[in-house]
């Protein structure tokens, strides 16, 4: 688990709500130093772009999460 640390850019696109389903597309990338960062987009089923996030980075939490508290999240990720 990690907390947000920084982003390179965030762009919001003016789109009218149209009732179409929306989806988050997230692409992880590993930097040369081994650090993981993400690019993400929110699009609707018609391909219209709502949000674009570039180079999202996180910092580890100071305290570890108890393993039992992670079970629901791990189960959710298995189903996706």
C-alpha positions as CSV (number, residue, x, y, z in Angstrom):
1,X,0.0,0.0,0.0
2,X,1.2,3.5,-0.8
3,X,0.2,7.1,-0.6
4,X,0.1,9.6,-3.5
5,X,3.4,11.4,-3.9
6,X,3.5,13.3,-7.1
7,X,2.1,13.6,-10.7
8,X,3.6,15.2,-13.7
9,X,0.3,16.4,-15.1
10,X,-3.4,16.2,-14.8
11,X,-5.7,17.2,-17.7
12,X,-9.5,17.4,-17.4
13,X,-11.5,17.5,-20.6
14,X,-14.9,19.2,-20.8
15,X,-17.4,16.5,-21.7
16,X,-21.1,16.5,-21.2
17,X,-22.5,13.6,-19.2
18,X,-24.0,11.3,-21.8
19,X,-25.0,8.2,-19.9
20,X,-22.3,6.1,-21.5
21,X,-20.2,3.8,-19.3
22,X,-16.9,5.2,-18.2
23,X,-13.6,3.3,-17.8
24,X,-10.2,3.9,-16.2
25,X,-7.3,2.7,-18.3
26,X,-4.1,2.5,-16.2
27,X,-0.7,1.7,-17.5
28,X,2.1,0.9,-15.0
29,X,5.7,1.7,-16.0
30,X,9.0,0.9,-14.2
31,X,11.7,3.6,-14.3
32,X,15.4,2.7,-14.7
33,X,15.8,3.0,-10.9
34,X,13.1,0.4,-10.4
35,X,10.5,2.9,-9.2
36,X,6.9,2.2,-10.4
37,X,4.8,5.0,-11.8
38,X,1.5,5.1,-13.7
39,X,-0.3,6.9,-16.6
40,X,-4.1,6.8,-16.6
41,X,-7.0,7.9,-18.6
42,X,-10.8,8.0,-18.1
43,X,-12.8,7.3,-21.2
44,X,-16.3,6.5,-22.0
45,X,-17.6,3.6,-24.2
46,X,-17.7,6.0,-27.2
47,X,-14.0,6.7,-26.8
48,X,-14.4,10.3,-25.4
49,X,-11.6,11.3,-23.1
50,X,-12.5,12.8,-19.7
51,X,-9.3,12.8,-17.7
52,X,-5.6,12.1,-18.4
53,X,-3.1,11.6,-15.6
54,X,0.7,11.3,-16.4
55,X,3.5,10.0,-14.2
56,X,1.6,9.3,-11.0
57,X,4.0,8.2,-8.3
58,X,3.5,6.9,-4.7
59,X,5.4,6.7,-1.5
60,X,5.2,3.6,0.8
61,X,3.1,4.0,3.9
62,X,5.1,4.5,7.1
63,X,3.4,1.6,8.8
64,X,2.7,-1.8,7.2
65,X,-0.9,-2.9,6.7
66,X,-1.9,-5.9,8.7
67,X,-2.1,-8.9,6.2
68,X,-5.7,-9.7,7.2
69,X,-6.8,-6.2,6.2
70,X,-5.5,-6.8,2.7
71,X,-7.5,-10.0,2.0
72,X,-10.7,-8.2,0.7
73,X,-8.5,-6.1,-1.7
74,X,-6.6,-9.2,-2.9
75,X,-9.9,-11.1,-3.5
76,X,-11.2,-8.2,-5.5
77,X,-8.1,-8.1,-7.6
78,X,-8.4,-11.8,-8.4
79,X,-11.8,-11.3,-9.9
80,X,-10.7,-8.5,-12.3
